[in-house]
Amino acid sequence: MPEVSRFFGIIIRMYFGDRNPPHFHAEYQDFTAEYDIKTLTVIRGSLPIRAHAMVLEWASLHREELIEDWQLAVNMMEIKKIAPLN
């Protein structure tokens, strides 16, 4: 599963050939969550509150890039890295 970004111990990934809705996976320590790209709601799983807030901030800044990467991943093409949260 390709890594899209990494910041503050949080890893953002997307699966090749994944199914709708467009989403990304966030990992932090032993926690995992899937986020809908359009609404930024959690589809599955959970993260600690602080990590969750950082993922939401990062995703809101990079929503267009996430949609582009989603299209690449669905079509089994190489995804592009997205800048981390600073």
N, C-alpha and C positions, 0 to 999 in steps of 0.2 A: 504494500500500500504506500503510494508516494507521499512524501512529506511536503506539505505546502509551505509551512512556516514553523518557527520555533521561537518562543520568548518566555522568559521568567519560569522556565521548567514546563511550559505548556507546549505540546506538540499538536499541530493541526495537520490532518491527513485527509485524503480522498481516495476512494477505491476506484479502480478502473472498472467500467461496465456496471456501475452501481445503478440502482433504480430510483425513480422519483419518489418523493419530491426532491429537488436539488438540495443537497445537504453536505456538511463536512463533519468530520470526526475530531473531537478534541480529547486529548489525554493529559492528565496531570496526576503524577504519582500513581496510585492504584485506582484512580477514578477515570471513567470515560463517559462521554456524552456525544450525542449527535444533534446538530443544529440545523434547522431549516434556514437556507440562505435568504429566502425572501422575507420571512417574518422574524428570523433570529430566535424563534422559540425552540425549546429543547424537545426533540422528537423521542429520544430514548436516553436513559442514563442520567447522570448528574455529576456535577463538579462542586468542590467547595465554593462558598459564596464569593470569595475574593477572586479565585481563578475564573469562575463564571463571569464576573463583572469584567475582567480583563479580556476574555474571549468576546463578549458582546461589544466592548469598545473597539477591539481590533477588527471584528467582522463588519461593524458599521462603517468603519473607515475604508474597507476593502471589498465591499459588496460586489461591485462591478467586476473586479478581478476574480472573485470567487465564482461568479456566474460563468466567466470565461473559462476558468479551470474546470468547472463542472462539465461544460460542453466538451472540452478536450478529454477529460476522463471517461465520459460516457462513450465517446468515439474511440477509446483506446489509444489516444494520442498523448504524447508527453506533456505533462502539466508544467506550468511556470511557477517558480518560487514567488512568494508574496512577502514583502517587507515585514519584519516583526514589529510588535508594539514597542515603542521606546519609552 
